Amino acid sequence: MVHRIDWAGYDAVLLDLDGVVTPTAEVHEHAWAELFADYDFTPADYLRYVDGKPRYDGVRSFLESRGVELPEGHPDDPPGDSTVCAMGNRKNLLFNEIIERDGITPYPGSVALLDLLDGLGVRQAIVSSSKNARSVLTAAGLGDRFEHVVDGVTAAEEGLAGKPAPDMFLRGAELVGARPDRTVVVEDATSGVAAGVAGGFALVLGVDRGGNADALAAHGAHLVVTDLDETIDTGQSDTGQSQTDDR
């Protein structure tokens, strides 16, 4: 199935990183599973409680699902299990250990789309809840690819609410100089899709990397694909909207 999108019909594209440009969603899931090993953490828990959310929000959300309450703590807490922040910091440590050990390769279909957008002159930015976004981009060989990266560090510094609030995507649009109604949001997490919808973006494109298509659509994704290369086609429409062609 080909989902043709006239990418030239938009001024900018804002892409989540983990699961959209790089397969780091899998690394995040493994790190979360190790962090919550004592709580029978499942793939469904990952999608429902932590996927796409700022790290401490993910810790808090999952623990609430198990009826567990911990003190909030402080972002400077050493990695551990005694506070929400300590658990979030331990998860971050686990994630970075995996990235340093195994490296990361971006999705070929995503790189092909980025190349197409470059050729069309469509502005791009990364909008990721992760505080590791820049190091992941560097590890993937994309460190110099994006002029603007709105990540967890940006959100903390500028007081931006995390996804599913639209604030980070709105900031991304502002940085690239594009109106939301002329901008595409590309997300693989339901929280990110909800953020794009809440921000009034022209197209919210969901990327289903593992059986999450129905949930992405339920949260408002206008179109769901399994890989971004599905949106690239020589027979692009000139309407500025997406079309579907079954083949």
N, C-alpha and C positions, 0 to 999 in steps of 0.2 A: 504494500500500500504506500502510495506517495502522497504526502500532504504538502502541496505546493504553497509557498508563501512568497509574495512579492516583497522581498526584503527592501528593495529600493523605494517602496512606498512608505517607509518609516524613517524617522530622523535619527533614532538611536535604539540600541539594544542593551538591556541590563541583564547580565547573566549571573545567576548563582554559581558558585565554584564547585563545591562538593557534589558529585553526582551529575553535574551538568557539563563542566569542562574537564574535570579530572575524576577518576573513580575513587576518590577519597571517601565517599560515603561508605564504602565497604570498610575502609580503615576505621572510620568513626564508629561504625556499628560494632566492629571487633573490640575497639577500645571500651565502648560503653558496656558490652557484654562482659568483659573482664572486670570492669569496675563494679558491676552489679551481679557478679557471679553468685553471690549468696542469696539473691532474690529471684532466682529462676527467670532472668531477663530473656525475653524472646524477640524474634524479628518483628512481631506485631507490636511489642512494647516500644521498640526503636521508632517505628513509623508513627505511632500514636503519641508518644510522650516526649521524644527528644529530637527527632529529625528536623533539622532546619532552625532550631531554636538556639538562642544564646546558651552557652554551656551551663551556667548556674540555673537558668530557667529550666533546662532539661533535667538537671539533678532534682530540683524541687518538684517538678511535675511528676517524674517517675516515683519518687519517694511518697508523694501524696497518694498515688495510685495503690500503694502498698500499705497505706495508713501509718507511714513512718514520719516522724517529725524530728528534725535536727535544728540546732541553732544555725542562723544564717552565716555567722563567722565573718571573715574579712578576706578580700581578694589576696592579701599577703599571707594567708594561712599556708603552712607547708602541706604538700600533698598528703592526704590521709582520709579518714572516715568519720572524723568527729564533728564536722560542720558541712554545710552545703558547699561553701567555698573550697574547703579542703578536698571534698570529693571531686568537685569540678577541676581543681588543680591536678589531682591524681589522674583524672581522665585525660587531661591535656598532656601530662607526662607520658602516659601510655601511647597516645596518638603519635607524639613526636618520636618515640622510640621505634615505632613501626615504620614511619616515613624514613627515618635515618637508616634503618636496616634494609628496607626493601625498595626505597625510591618510589617514584610515581610517574606514570606515562599518561598524557592527556588522551581523551577519546579522539580517534581520527576524524569522526564525523563532526565533532565540535570544532576541531582545528580547521577543517574544510569550510565550515560556516564562517569562522572568524576571517579566513582568507577572503571569502566572498564579500563579507561586509567591508573589509579593508578596500577591496577593489571598487565597491560601490560608494565609498565615502560615508558609510553609515557609522556614526559614533558608537563606541562601546565602553562599558565599564563593568567591573566585577562588583557585585553586592552580596556579601557573604556574612553570616552571623559569626563565623569562626575568627578567632584572634590569630589563627595560624595561616590566614589566607596568603599573605605575602611570601611566607616561607614555602608554602605548598606550590605557589606559582613559580618560585625560583627552582624548586626541586623538579618541577615539570618542564623546565626550560622556557617558561613563559614570563620570567621576571620582568622583562622590559616591554612586554606586549601591551600592557594597559596603562594609560596615563592616569586613570582614576580607579582607585580601589576603595570601596566603602566596606569596612569589615568590623569585627567586634571591637578592635582597638579604636576605630573611628567613632563607633557608637558610644563607647565609654567616654572618650574625650569630648564629644559634642553633645552628650546627653540625649542620644537618639534612642527611642524605644525599639526593642527588637521585634522581629517577625513573630506573630502575624500582623503587627502594626505596620503601616506603610512607610514609616518615617525613613528607613534606610534606602528604600527605592526612590522616594521623593528626593532625598539628598543626592543620590546618584544621578537622577535626571537633571537636577540643578547643576551639578558639576560638569556634565557634558553639554549643558545649554540646550536642553530639549524639554518640551512640554510633555506631561504624562500622556496626553491624548494623541501624541505622535511617537510614542515610545513602546517598545516590546519588553516584557519581562519574561525571562526564561527560568523556570524553576522545576526541581524534582521533588520538593517537599510540600506537603499540604499547607504548612504554616506560611511558606513563601508564596504559594499561589494565592492564599487568602490575603496576603499583604499586597500583592499586585492588583487584585480585584478592589481592595479597599482604597488603593491609591488612584483608581480611575484610569489605569493604563490601557492603551489602545488594544493591545493583544497580550493575554497572559497564556504563555505556552508551557504546558506541562510536559516533563520528560519522565517517562515511566521506565525505570531501570530494573524493576522487579515486581510486577504484579500490583502496582499502586495506581493504576489508571483510573479505576472507578472512584477512588478517594480523591484524586486530583481533580477529576471532573466535578465531584460533589462539592468541592471547595471553590469551584468557580472557574477552573481552567477553560479557556475558550476552545482549545485544541490540545490533544495529548498525543505525543509521538514516543516511540521507543528509542530513537536516536535522531540527532539533529540533521544527519545527512538525508533523512526523509523529506526535509523541507527544501532541499536544494534540487532544482530541476531546470533544464534549459527552456522548458515551456512555461516559464513563470507568467502569471497573470499580470495585467497592468492595472488592477483595481485597488491595490494596496490592502487587499484582504486575503484571507487564506481560502484555498479551495482543496477539495479532496478528490483524488482520482484513484480508483481501485484498479490494480493491475495484477 
